[in-house]
């Protein structure tokens, strides 16, 4: 975490963390923090594209520890979806909090993405 001081205001800058694990032939990505313009959006896309280049074709993104997603994050998620589909792969998403899922519904993307409540549900029929 970096704290910036600017004319008596303190602005907290956090960076998204990303961990991953493999479950059979499915790569599970665990972003943590905010996925916003300049903070996490590019990291998410880079993680997906790097794994696609390694031959991974099934990717699950678990949003359980994502606190906020803005329009840049949504755009990067759509970019990930497109990259995966172009490689004949599959993308699933799980663990979204109510606010993020509400944003997905508002943009009608919940009908585009395979969204599940839990990681176990997402993996069960991959």
N, CA, C and O atoms as CSV, one atom per row, in Angstrom:
chain,resi,resn,atom,element,x,y,z
A,1,UNK,N,N,0.848,-1.168,0.000
A,1,UNK,CA,C,0.000,0.000,0.000
A,1,UNK,C,C,0.893,1.231,0.000
A,1,UNK,O,O,1.897,1.275,0.711
A,2,UNK,N,N,0.532,2.219,-0.788
A,2,UNK,CA,C,1.269,3.460,-0.876
A,2,UNK,C,C,0.338,4.580,-0.439
A,2,UNK,O,O,-0.815,4.640,-0.868
A,3,UNK,N,N,0.830,5.454,0.405
A,3,UNK,CA,C,0.038,6.614,0.796
A,3,UNK,C,C,0.640,7.839,0.133
A,3,UNK,O,O,1.842,8.084,0.233
A,4,UNK,N,N,-0.191,8.595,-0.535
A,4,UNK,CA,C,0.248,9.821,-1.175
A,4,UNK,C,C,-0.325,11.008,-0.409
A,4,UNK,O,O,-1.500,11.017,-0.042
A,5,UNK,N,N,0.506,11.989,-0.176
A,5,UNK,CA,C,0.070,13.188,0.524
A,5,UNK,C,C,-0.011,14.326,-0.481
A,5,UNK,O,O,0.950,14.596,-1.202
A,6,UNK,N,N,-1.143,14.984,-0.526
A,6,UNK,CA,C,-1.332,16.072,-1.464
A,6,UNK,C,C,-2.202,17.127,-0.818
A,6,UNK,O,O,-3.400,16.920,-0.628
A,7,UNK,N,N,-1.608,18.251,-0.481
A,7,UNK,CA,C,-2.322,19.373,0.142
A,7,UNK,C,C,-3.232,18.924,1.272
A,7,UNK,O,O,-4.437,19.172,1.251
A,8,UNK,N,N,-2.659,18.278,2.231
A,8,UNK,CA,C,-3.340,17.830,3.442
A,8,UNK,C,C,-4.337,16.694,3.218
A,8,UNK,O,O,-5.004,16.274,4.164
A,9,UNK,N,N,-4.451,16.204,2.023
A,9,UNK,CA,C,-5.333,15.064,1.774
A,9,UNK,C,C,-4.473,13.817,1.655
A,9,UNK,O,O,-3.375,13.857,1.101
A,10,UNK,N,N,-4.964,12.746,2.161
A,10,UNK,CA,C,-4.264,11.476,2.045
A,10,UNK,C,C,-5.058,10.611,1.095
A,10,UNK,O,O,-6.247,10.365,1.293
A,11,UNK,N,N,-4.387,10.159,0.071
A,11,UNK,CA,C,-5.022,9.288,-0.915
A,11,UNK,C,C,-4.357,7.928,-0.794
A,11,UNK,O,O,-3.139,7.816,-0.927
A,12,UNK,N,N,-5.139,6.910,-0.546
A,12,UNK,CA,C,-4.605,5.562,-0.417
A,12,UNK,C,C,-4.601,4.891,-1.788
A,12,UNK,O,O,-5.624,4.829,-2.470
A,13,UNK,N,N,-3.440,4.393,-2.171
A,13,UNK,CA,C,-3.302,3.683,-3.433
A,13,UNK,C,C,-3.012,2.223,-3.103
A,13,UNK,O,O,-1.985,1.914,-2.499
A,14,UNK,N,N,-3.886,1.350,-3.485
A,14,UNK,CA,C,-3.670,-0.074,-3.265
A,14,UNK,C,C,-3.472,-0.750,-4.607
A,14,UNK,O,O,-3.902,-0.238,-5.641
A,15,UNK,N,N,-2.835,-1.873,-4.585
A,15,UNK,CA,C,-2.610,-2.611,-5.816
A,15,UNK,C,C,-3.290,-3.960,-5.712
A,15,UNK,O,O,-3.239,-4.622,-4.675
A,16,UNK,N,N,-3.922,-4.355,-6.793
A,16,UNK,CA,C,-4.580,-5.640,-6.820
A,16,UNK,C,C,-3.534,-6.739,-6.726
A,16,UNK,O,O,-2.470,-6.657,-7.339
A,17,UNK,N,N,-3.846,-7.753,-5.960
A,17,UNK,CA,C,-2.996,-8.939,-5.869
A,17,UNK,C,C,-3.650,-10.036,-6.700
A,17,UNK,O,O,-4.872,-10.075,-6.848
A,18,UNK,N,N,-2.820,-10.926,-7.238
A,18,UNK,CA,C,-3.349,-12.029,-8.030
A,18,UNK,C,C,-2.622,-13.305,-7.629
A,18,UNK,O,O,-1.393,-13.375,-7.669
A,19,UNK,N,N,-3.393,-14.304,-7.245
A,19,UNK,CA,C,-2.834,-15.625,-7.021
A,19,UNK,C,C,-3.565,-16.584,-7.947
A,19,UNK,O,O,-4.603,-16.252,-8.519
A,20,UNK,N,N,-3.008,-17.772,-8.083
A,20,UNK,CA,C,-3.638,-18.743,-8.968
A,20,UNK,C,C,-3.315,-20.151,-8.510
A,20,UNK,O,O,-2.344,-20.395,-7.794
A,21,UNK,N,N,-4.166,-21.072,-8.951
A,21,UNK,CA,C,-3.901,-22.486,-8.734
A,21,UNK,C,C,-4.541,-23.263,-9.870
A,21,UNK,O,O,-5.392,-22.751,-10.596
A,22,UNK,N,N,-4.120,-24.491,-10.007
A,22,UNK,CA,C,-4.615,-25.361,-11.057
A,22,UNK,C,C,-5.504,-26.429,-10.427
A,22,UNK,O,O,-5.146,-27.001,-9.398
A,23,UNK,N,N,-6.649,-26.703,-11.028
A,23,UNK,CA,C,-7.536,-27.790,-10.622
A,23,UNK,C,C,-7.802,-28.620,-11.877
A,23,UNK,O,O,-8.576,-28.219,-12.746
A,24,UNK,N,N,-7.151,-29.781,-11.961
A,24,UNK,CA,C,-7.183,-30.589,-13.181
A,24,UNK,C,C,-6.724,-29.722,-14.351
A,24,UNK,O,O,-5.592,-29.238,-14.338
A,25,UNK,N,N,-7.563,-29.515,-15.357
A,25,UNK,CA,C,-7.153,-28.693,-16.496
A,25,UNK,C,C,-7.721,-27.274,-16.447
A,25,UNK,O,O,-7.722,-26.564,-17.453
A,26,UNK,N,N,-8.205,-26.865,-15.270
A,26,UNK,CA,C,-8.773,-25.525,-15.099
A,26,UNK,C,C,-7.802,-24.660,-14.289
A,26,UNK,O,O,-7.350,-25.053,-13.214
A,27,UNK,N,N,-7.492,-23.484,-14.822
A,27,UNK,CA,C,-6.699,-22.514,-14.081
A,27,UNK,C,C,-7.668,-21.614,-13.321
A,27,UNK,O,O,-8.605,-21.067,-13.903
A,28,UNK,N,N,-7.437,-21.467,-12.017
A,28,UNK,CA,C,-8.286,-20.597,-11.200
A,28,UNK,C,C,-7.465,-19.373,-10.818
A,28,UNK,O,O,-6.396,-19.493,-10.219
A,29,UNK,N,N,-7.971,-18.199,-11.167
A,29,UNK,CA,C,-7.338,-16.930,-10.814
A,29,UNK,C,C,-8.086,-16.318,-9.645
A,29,UNK,O,O,-9.316,-16.305,-9.613
A,30,UNK,N,N,-7.321,-15.807,-8.677
A,30,UNK,CA,C,-7.895,-15.182,-7.491
A,30,UNK,C,C,-7.420,-13.733,-7.388
A,30,UNK,O,O,-6.448,-13.451,-6.687
A,31,UNK,N,N,-8.094,-12.814,-8.079
A,31,UNK,CA,C,-7.740,-11.405,-7.886
A,31,UNK,C,C,-8.213,-10.947,-6.507
A,31,UNK,O,O,-9.211,-11.439,-5.981
A,32,UNK,N,N,-7.480,-10.002,-5.937
A,32,UNK,CA,C,-7.841,-9.498,-4.604
A,32,UNK,C,C,-7.668,-7.987,-4.581
A,32,UNK,O,O,-6.610,-7.465,-4.931
A,33,UNK,N,N,-8.708,-7.300,-4.168
A,33,UNK,CA,C,-8.675,-5.842,-4.111
A,33,UNK,C,C,-9.624,-5.247,-5.128
A,33,UNK,O,O,-10.677,-5.811,-5.423
A,34,UNK,N,N,-9.234,-4.095,-5.662
A,34,UNK,CA,C,-10.052,-3.394,-6.642
A,34,UNK,C,C,-9.535,-3.659,-8.043
A,34,UNK,O,O,-8.328,-3.749,-8.270
A,35,UNK,N,N,-10.469,-3.782,-8.983
A,35,UNK,CA,C,-10.108,-3.887,-10.395
A,35,UNK,C,C,-10.677,-2.648,-11.063
A,35,UNK,O,O,-11.841,-2.607,-11.462
A,36,UNK,N,N,-9.819,-1.637,-11.173
A,36,UNK,CA,C,-10.241,-0.332,-11.679
A,36,UNK,C,C,-9.206,0.185,-12.674
A,36,UNK,O,O,-8.152,-0.421,-12.865
A,37,UNK,N,N,-9.524,1.305,-13.298
A,37,UNK,CA,C,-8.618,1.928,-14.256
A,37,UNK,C,C,-7.258,2.142,-13.602
A,37,UNK,O,O,-7.143,2.866,-12.612
A,38,UNK,N,N,-6.238,1.515,-14.156
A,38,UNK,CA,C,-4.882,1.694,-13.656
A,38,UNK,C,C,-4.549,0.887,-12.423
A,38,UNK,O,O,-3.413,0.938,-11.950
A,39,UNK,N,N,-5.486,0.155,-11.892
A,39,UNK,CA,C,-5.207,-0.646,-10.689
A,39,UNK,C,C,-5.915,-1.990,-10.798
A,39,UNK,O,O,-7.014,-2.171,-10.274
A,40,UNK,N,N,-5.282,-2.913,-11.473
A,40,UNK,CA,C,-5.818,-4.259,-11.539
A,40,UNK,C,C,-6.410,-4.642,-12.877
A,40,UNK,O,O,-6.435,-5.822,-13.225
A,41,UNK,N,N,-6.888,-3.662,-13.639
A,41,UNK,CA,C,-7.520,-4.025,-14.908
A,41,UNK,C,C,-6.513,-4.662,-15.860
A,41,UNK,O,O,-6.792,-5.711,-16.441
A,42,UNK,N,N,-5.360,-4.049,-16.025
A,42,UNK,CA,C,-4.355,-4.591,-16.929
A,42,UNK,C,C,-3.741,-5.884,-16.391
A,42,UNK,O,O,-3.433,-6.795,-17.160
A,43,UNK,N,N,-3.564,-5.963,-15.081
A,43,UNK,CA,C,-2.987,-7.167,-14.481
A,43,UNK,C,C,-3.868,-8.388,-14.740
A,43,UNK,O,O,-3.366,-9.480,-15.005
A,44,UNK,N,N,-5.166,-8.197,-14.661
A,44,UNK,CA,C,-6.094,-9.299,-14.922
A,44,UNK,C,C,-5.950,-9.780,-16.364
A,44,UNK,O,O,-5.825,-10.979,-16.614
A,45,UNK,N,N,-5.968,-8.849,-17.303
A,45,UNK,CA,C,-5.826,-9.200,-18.713
A,45,UNK,C,C,-4.490,-9.858,-19.019
A,45,UNK,O,O,-4.428,-10.822,-19.781
A,46,UNK,N,N,-3.424,-9.341,-18.427
A,46,UNK,CA,C,-2.096,-9.920,-18.648
A,46,UNK,C,C,-2.023,-11.343,-18.114
A,46,UNK,O,O,-1.434,-12.216,-18.752
A,47,UNK,N,N,-2.615,-11.584,-16.951
A,47,UNK,CA,C,-2.605,-12.932,-16.367
A,47,UNK,C,C,-3.321,-13.913,-17.283
A,47,UNK,O,O,-2.841,-15.024,-17.509
A,48,UNK,N,N,-4.460,-13.506,-17.806
A,48,UNK,CA,C,-5.228,-14.382,-18.701
A,48,UNK,C,C,-4.453,-14.630,-19.991
A,48,UNK,O,O,-4.317,-15.778,-20.415
A,49,UNK,N,N,-3.947,-13.582,-20.618
A,49,UNK,CA,C,-3.230,-13.738,-21.886
A,49,UNK,C,C,-1.953,-14.569,-21.723
A,49,UNK,O,O,-1.625,-15.363,-22.604
A,50,UNK,N,N,-1.241,-14.402,-20.629
A,50,UNK,CA,C,-0.034,-15.192,-20.367
A,50,UNK,C,C,-0.369,-16.670,-20.292
A,50,UNK,O,O,0.335,-17.500,-20.866
A,51,UNK,N,N,-1.439,-17.001,-19.586
A,51,UNK,CA,C,-1.824,-18.406,-19.448
A,51,UNK,C,C,-2.348,-18.983,-20.757
A,51,UNK,O,O,-2.133,-20.160,-21.046
A,52,UNK,N,N,-3.030,-18.167,-21.545
A,52,UNK,CA,C,-3.484,-18.628,-22.863
A,52,UNK,C,C,-2.287,-18.984,-23.745
A,52,UNK,O,O,-2.319,-19.972,-24.479
A,53,UNK,N,N,-1.237,-18.173,-23.668
A,53,UNK,CA,C,-0.029,-18.446,-24.456
A,53,UNK,C,C,0.638,-19.748,-24.013
A,53,UNK,O,O,1.327,-20.395,-24.802
A,54,UNK,N,N,0.436,-20.129,-22.754
A,54,UNK,CA,C,0.993,-21.384,-22.236
A,54,UNK,C,C,0.124,-22.588,-22.598
A,54,UNK,O,O,0.491,-23.728,-22.315
A,55,UNK,N,N,-1.032,-22.334,-23.224
A,55,UNK,CA,C,-1.898,-23.426,-23.645
A,55,UNK,C,C,-3.101,-23.680,-22.765
A,55,UNK,O,O,-3.884,-24.586,-23.048
A,56,UNK,N,N,-3.272,-22.906,-21.706
A,56,UNK,CA,C,-4.447,-23.060,-20.839
A,56,UNK,C,C,-5.688,-22.643,-21.617
A,56,UNK,O,O,-5.679,-21.611,-22.288
A,57,UNK,N,N,-6.756,-23.433,-21.534
A,57,UNK,CA,C,-7.980,-23.111,-22.265
A,57,UNK,C,C,-9.216,-23.027,-21.374
A,57,UNK,O,O,-10.280,-22.611,-21.832
A,58,UNK,N,N,-9.088,-23.414,-20.120
A,58,UNK,CA,C,-10.213,-23.302,-19.184
A,58,UNK,C,C,-9.770,-22.428,-18.016
A,58,UNK,O,O,-8.850,-22.772,-17.275
A,59,UNK,N,N,-10.448,-21.287,-17.871
A,59,UNK,CA,C,-10.069,-20.328,-16.835
A,59,UNK,C,C,-11.287,-19.960,-16.011
A,59,UNK,O,O,-12.353,-19.648,-16.541
A,60,UNK,N,N,-11.100,-20.003,-14.705
A,60,UNK,CA,C,-12.117,-19.581,-13.743
A,60,UNK,C,C,-11.551,-18.401,-12.970
A,60,UNK,O,O,-10.447,-18.479,-12.430
A,61,UNK,N,N,-12.298,-17.320,-12.917
A,61,UNK,CA,C,-11.885,-16.160,-12.125
A,61,UNK,C,C,-12.801,-16.089,-10.917
A,61,UNK,O,O,-14.015,-15.936,-11.052
A,62,UNK,N,N,-12.208,-16.201,-9.729
A,62,UNK,CA,C,-12.949,-16.166,-8.471
A,62,UNK,C,C,-12.884,-14.748,-7.905
A,62,UNK,O,O,-11.823,-14.282,-7.492
A,63,UNK,N,N,-14.018,-14.079,-7.890
A,63,UNK,CA,C,-14.103,-12.686,-7.455
A,63,UNK,C,C,-14.372,-12.533,-5.949
A,63,UNK,O,O,-14.707,-11.438,-5.498
A,64,UNK,N,N,-14.232,-13.594,-5.180
A,64,UNK,CA,C,-14.585,-13.552,-3.761
A,64,UNK,C,C,-13.850,-12.455,-2.994
A,64,UNK,O,O,-14.396,-11.916,-2.031
A,65,UNK,N,N,-12.630,-12.112,-3.397
A,65,UNK,CA,C,-11.859,-11.096,-2.674
A,65,UNK,C,C,-11.716,-9.793,-3.454
A,65,UNK,O,O,-10.854,-8.968,-3.153
A,66,UNK,N,N,-12.572,-9.620,-4.461
A,66,UNK,CA,C,-12.586,-8.361,-5.211
A,66,UNK,C,C,-13.614,-7.449,-4.567
A,66,UNK,O,O,-14.792,-7.792,-4.470
A,67,UNK,N,N,-13.158,-6.293,-4.132
A,67,UNK,CA,C,-14.047,-5.379,-3.412
A,67,UNK,C,C,-14.762,-4.398,-4.336
A,67,UNK,O,O,-15.826,-3.886,-3.988
A,68,UNK,N,N,-14.190,-4.133,-5.509
A,68,UNK,CA,C,-14.784,-3.122,-6.382
A,68,UNK,C,C,-14.356,-3.381,-7.816
A,68,UNK,O,O,-13.222,-3.785,-8.071
A,69,UNK,N,N,-15.263,-3.148,-8.744
A,69,UNK,CA,C,-15.009,-3.309,-10.170
A,69,UNK,C,C,-15.616,-2.112,-10.878
A,69,UNK,O,O,-16.806,-1.842,-10.719
A,70,UNK,N,N,-14.813,-1.379,-11.666
A,70,UNK,CA,C,-15.364,-0.240,-12.400
A,70,UNK,C,C,-15.484,-0.586,-13.887
A,70,UNK,O,O,-15.268,-1.733,-14.281
A,71,UNK,N,N,-15.826,0.404,-14.704
A,71,UNK,CA,C,-16.051,0.151,-16.126
A,71,UNK,C,C,-14.783,-0.336,-16.823
A,71,UNK,O,O,-14.869,-1.111,-17.775
A,72,UNK,N,N,-13.617,0.099,-16.373
A,72,UNK,CA,C,-12.364,-0.398,-16.955
A,72,UNK,C,C,-12.174,-1.870,-16.632
A,72,UNK,O,O,-11.713,-2.645,-17.470
A,73,UNK,N,N,-12.528,-2.248,-15.420
A,73,UNK,CA,C,-12.466,-3.658,-15.038
A,73,UNK,C,C,-13.428,-4.494,-15.849
A,73,UNK,O,O,-13.089,-5.598,-16.275
A,74,UNK,N,N,-14.626,-3.977,-16.067
A,74,UNK,CA,C,-15.615,-4.670,-16.917
A,74,UNK,C,C,-15.055,-4.819,-18.333
A,74,UNK,O,O,-15.152,-5.886,-18.940
A,75,UNK,N,N,-14.471,-3.739,-18.847
A,75,UNK,CA,C,-13.893,-3.782,-20.192
A,75,UNK,C,C,-12.789,-4.820,-20.299
A,75,UNK,O,O,-12.695,-5.531,-21.300
A,76,UNK,N,N,-11.960,-4.908,-19.282
A,76,UNK,CA,C,-10.878,-5.893,-19.297
A,76,UNK,C,C,-11.432,-7.305,-19.196
A,76,UNK,O,O,-10.890,-8.230,-19.800
A,77,UNK,N,N,-12.500,-7.474,-18.442
A,77,UNK,CA,C,-13.152,-8.778,-18.338
A,77,UNK,C,C,-13.725,-9.209,-19.690
A,77,UNK,O,O,-13.615,-10.373,-20.074
A,78,UNK,N,N,-14.327,-8.277,-20.399
A,78,UNK,CA,C,-14.829,-8.566,-21.745
A,78,UNK,C,C,-13.658,-8.910,-22.670
A,78,UNK,O,O,-13.761,-9.816,-23.498
A,79,UNK,N,N,-12.548,-8.186,-22.526
A,79,UNK,CA,C,-11.357,-8.491,-23.320
A,79,UNK,C,C,-10.821,-9.884,-23.025
A,79,UNK,O,O,-10.406,-10.600,-23.937
A,80,UNK,N,N,-10.830,-10.269,-21.759
A,80,UNK,CA,C,-10.408,-11.622,-21.366
A,80,UNK,C,C,-11.316,-12.663,-22.011
A,80,UNK,O,O,-10.845,-13.659,-22.560
A,81,UNK,N,N,-12.614,-12.423,-21.939
A,81,UNK,CA,C,-13.593,-13.329,-22.525
A,81,UNK,C,C,-13.328,-13.515,-24.024
A,81,UNK,O,O,-13.336,-14.635,-24.535
A,82,UNK,N,N,-13.094,-12.404,-24.712
A,82,UNK,CA,C,-12.839,-12.445,-26.152
A,82,UNK,C,C,-11.547,-13.201,-26.460
A,82,UNK,O,O,-11.512,-14.027,-27.373
A,83,UNK,N,N,-10.493,-12.922,-25.706
A,83,UNK,CA,C,-9.212,-13.616,-25.910
A,83,UNK,C,C,-9.364,-15.115,-25.713
A,83,UNK,O,O,-8.828,-15.907,-26.487
A,84,UNK,N,N,-10.090,-15.497,-24.685
A,84,UNK,CA,C,-10.290,-16.917,-24.389
A,84,UNK,C,C,-11.123,-17.575,-25.487
A,84,UNK,O,O,-10.775,-18.659,-25.956
A,85,UNK,N,N,-12.212,-16.938,-25.899
A,85,UNK,CA,C,-13.058,-17.493,-26.960
A,85,UNK,C,C,-12.293,-17.625,-28.280
A,85,UNK,O,O,-12.481,-18.593,-29.016
A,86,UNK,N,N,-11.430,-16.646,-28.575
A,86,UNK,CA,C,-10.632,-16.700,-29.798
A,86,UNK,C,C,-9.653,-17.869,-29.813
A,86,UNK,O,O,-9.204,-18.291,-30.878
A,87,UNK,N,N,-9.325,-18.388,-28.642
A,87,UNK,CA,C,-8.436,-19.552,-28.526
A,87,UNK,C,C,-9.246,-20.830,-28.278
A,87,UNK,O,O,-8.692,-21.854,-27.879
A,88,UNK,N,N,-10.566,-20.760,-28.519
A,88,UNK,CA,C,-11.478,-21.895,-28.294
A,88,UNK,C,C,-11.478,-22.356,-26.845
A,88,UNK,O,O,-11.577,-23.549,-26.560
A,89,UNK,N,N,-11.367,-21.404,-25.944
A,89,UNK,CA,C,-11.359,-21.719,-24.523
A,89,UNK,C,C,-12.675,-21.371,-23.858
A,89,UNK,O,O,-13.629,-20.931,-24.500
A,90,UNK,N,N,-12.696,-21.582,-22.538
A,90,UNK,CA,C,-13.886,-21.291,-21.737
A,90,UNK,C,C,-13.505,-20.421,-20.547
A,90,UNK,O,O,-12.444,-20.596,-19.948
A,91,UNK,N,N,-14.378,-19.488,-20.216
A,91,UNK,CA,C,-14.204,-18.634,-19.046
A,91,UNK,C,C,-15.414,-18.773,-18.152
A,91,UNK,O,O,-16.555,-18.735,-18.612
A,92,UNK,N,N,-15.152,-18.933,-16.879
A,92,UNK,CA,C,-16.219,-18.911,-15.875
A,92,UNK,C,C,-15.826,-17.922,-14.793
A,92,UNK,O,O,-14.650,-17.641,-14.564
A,93,UNK,N,N,-16.856,-17.406,-14.136
A,93,UNK,CA,C,-16.651,-16.433,-13.066
A,93,UNK,C,C,-17.461,-16.889,-11.865
A,93,UNK,O,O,-18.571,-17.398,-12.014
A,94,UNK,N,N,-16.903,-16.705,-10.668
A,94,UNK,CA,C,-17.652,-17.044,-9.459
A,94,UNK,C,C,-17.299,-16.073,-8.339
A,94,UNK,O,O,-16.367,-15.277,-8.449
A,95,UNK,N,N,-18.062,-16.161,-7.268
A,95,UNK,CA,C,-17.762,-15.439,-6.044
A,95,UNK,C,C,-18.014,-13.947,-6.061
A,95,UNK,O,O,-17.450,-13.227,-5.236
A,96,UNK,N,N,-18.830,-13.463,-6.958
A,96,UNK,CA,C,-19.084,-12.019,-7.022
A,96,UNK,C,C,-19.951,-11.557,-5.861
A,96,UNK,O,O,-20.929,-12.213,-5.501
A,97,UNK,N,N,-19.583,-10.418,-5.278
A,97,UNK,CA,C,-20.450,-9.850,-4.250
A,97,UNK,C,C,-21.669,-9.217,-4.924
A,97,UNK,O,O,-21.712,-9.094,-6.148
A,98,UNK,N,N,-22.634,-8.826,-4.138
A,98,UNK,CA,C,-23.904,-8.316,-4.679
A,98,UNK,C,C,-23.718,-7.067,-5.530
A,98,UNK,O,O,-24.395,-6.898,-6.544
A,99,UNK,N,N,-22.811,-6.200,-5.126
A,99,UNK,CA,C,-22.592,-4.959,-5.867
A,99,UNK,C,C,-21.996,-5.235,-7.251
A,99,UNK,O,O,-22.439,-4.664,-8.248
A,100,UNK,N,N,-20.996,-6.106,-7.303
A,100,UNK,CA,C,-20.372,-6.429,-8.585
A,100,UNK,C,C,-21.348,-7.199,-9.470
A,100,UNK,O,O,-21.429,-6.938,-10.670
A,101,UNK,N,N,-22.086,-8.137,-8.895
A,101,UNK,CA,C,-23.062,-8.872,-9.696
A,101,UNK,C,C,-24.151,-7.926,-10.205
A,101,UNK,O,O,-24.639,-8.088,-11.324
A,102,UNK,N,N,-24.530,-6.949,-9.400
A,102,UNK,CA,C,-25.500,-5.944,-9.837
A,102,UNK,C,C,-24.998,-5.167,-11.045
A,102,UNK,O,O,-25.768,-4.861,-11.955
A,103,UNK,N,N,-23.712,-4.849,-11.055
A,103,UNK,CA,C,-23.108,-4.170,-12.196
A,103,UNK,C,C,-23.136,-5.077,-13.424
A,103,UNK,O,O,-23.392,-4.617,-14.537
A,104,UNK,N,N,-22.874,-6.358,-13.218
A,104,UNK,CA,C,-22.920,-7.311,-14.331
A,104,UNK,C,C,-24.344,-7.411,-14.894
A,104,UNK,O,O,-24.533,-7.496,-16.108
A,105,UNK,N,N,-25.331,-7.400,-14.012
A,105,UNK,CA,C,-26.723,-7.450,-14.473
A,105,UNK,C,C,-27.103,-6.171,-15.204
A,105,UNK,O,O,-27.778,-6.218,-16.232
A,106,UNK,N,N,-26.673,-5.037,-14.679
A,106,UNK,CA,C,-27.003,-3.754,-15.275
A,106,UNK,C,C,-26.455,-3.650,-16.704
A,106,UNK,O,O,-27.071,-3.030,-17.571
A,107,UNK,N,N,-25.298,-4.260,-16.931
A,107,UNK,CA,C,-24.686,-4.232,-18.259
A,107,UNK,C,C,-25.087,-5.445,-19.101
A,107,UNK,O,O,-24.622,-5.596,-20.231
A,108,UNK,N,N,-25.939,-6.298,-18.561
A,108,UNK,CA,C,-26.412,-7.536,-19.201
A,108,UNK,C,C,-25.302,-8.550,-19.473
A,108,UNK,O,O,-25.490,-9.483,-20.253
A,109,UNK,N,N,-24.162,-8.371,-18.838
A,109,UNK,CA,C,-23.061,-9.305,-19.050
A,109,UNK,C,C,-23.233,-10.606,-18.275
A,109,UNK,O,O,-22.550,-11.591,-18.556
A,110,UNK,N,N,-24.133,-10.615,-17.311
A,110,UNK,CA,C,-24.387,-11.865,-16.579
A,110,UNK,C,C,-24.939,-12.938,-17.504
A,110,UNK,O,O,-24.838,-14.130,-17.212
A,111,UNK,N,N,-25.530,-12.509,-18.632
A,111,UNK,CA,C,-26.051,-13.486,-19.592
A,111,UNK,C,C,-24.999,-13.909,-20.613
A,111,UNK,O,O,-25.201,-14.874,-21.349
A,112,UNK,N,N,-23.876,-13.191,-20.662
A,112,UNK,CA,C,-22.789,-13.523,-21.575
A,112,UNK,C,C,-21.804,-14.472,-20.899
A,112,UNK,O,O,-21.398,-15.480,-21.477
A,113,UNK,N,N,-21.433,-14.138,-19.679
A,113,UNK,CA,C,-20.471,-14.936,-18.920
A,113,UNK,C,C,-21.162,-16.091,-18.214
A,113,UNK,O,O,-22.340,-16.011,-17.865
A,114,UNK,N,N,-20.414,-17.159,-18.012
A,114,UNK,CA,C,-20.881,-18.269,-17.170
A,114,UNK,C,C,-20.586,-17.864,-15.732
A,114,UNK,O,O,-19.440,-17.945,-15.288
A,115,UNK,N,N,-21.604,-17.429,-15.003
A,115,UNK,CA,C,-21.427,-16.948,-13.639
A,115,UNK,C,C,-22.022,-17.956,-12.665
A,115,UNK,O,O,-23.169,-18.377,-12.819
A,116,UNK,N,N,-21.239,-18.339,-11.666
A,116,UNK,CA,C,-21.690,-19.255,-10.617
A,116,UNK,C,C,-21.444,-18.603,-9.263
A,116,UNK,O,O,-20.616,-17.702,-9.134
A,117,UNK,N,N,-22.174,-19.071,-8.260
A,117,UNK,CA,C,-22.016,-18.511,-6.919
A,117,UNK,C,C,-20.683,-18.899,-6.290
A,117,UNK,O,O,-19.996,-18.054,-5.715
A,118,UNK,N,N,-20.321,-20.160,-6.395
A,118,UNK,CA,C,-19.136,-20.659,-5.697
A,118,UNK,C,C,-18.144,-21.299,-6.670
A,118,UNK,O,O,-18.484,-21.636,-7.804
A,119,UNK,N,N,-16.927,-21.452,-6.197
A,119,UNK,CA,C,-15.905,-22.111,-6.981
A,119,UNK,C,C,-16.279,-23.550,-7.261
A,119,UNK,O,O,-16.079,-24.039,-8.373
A,120,UNK,N,N,-16.821,-24.233,-6.267
A,120,UNK,CA,C,-17.218,-25.644,-6.439
A,120,UNK,C,C,-18.268,-25.786,-7.536
A,120,UNK,O,O,-18.191,-26.700,-8.358
A,121,UNK,N,N,-19.250,-24.882,-7.551
A,121,UNK,CA,C,-20.279,-24.919,-8.608
A,121,UNK,C,C,-19.675,-24.670,-9.979
A,121,UNK,O,O,-20.036,-25.331,-10.952
A,122,UNK,N,N,-18.761,-23.721,-10.055
A,122,UNK,CA,C,-18.146,-23.387,-11.334
A,122,UNK,C,C,-17.301,-24.540,-11.854
A,122,UNK,O,O,-17.269,-24.787,-13.060
A,123,UNK,N,N,-16.625,-25.241,-10.973
A,123,UNK,CA,C,-15.767,-26.352,-11.389
A,123,UNK,C,C,-16.532,-27.612,-11.711
A,123,UNK,O,O,-16.070,-28.437,-12.500
A,124,UNK,N,N,-17.712,-27.776,-11.103
A,124,UNK,CA,C,-18.433,-29.046,-11.196
A,124,UNK,C,C,-18.824,-29.439,-12.614
A,124,UNK,O,O,-18.859,-30.628,-12.932
A,125,UNK,N,N,-19.113,-28.481,-13.460
A,125,UNK,CA,C,-19.536,-28.839,-14.815
A,125,UNK,C,C,-18.698,-28.136,-15.893
A,125,UNK,O,O,-19.185,-27.822,-16.979
A,126,UNK,N,N,-17.443,-27.903,-15.562
A,126,UNK,CA,C,-16.536,-27.231,-16.498
A,126,UNK,C,C,-16.229,-28.173,-17.636
A,126,UNK,O,O,-15.481,-27.817,-18.546
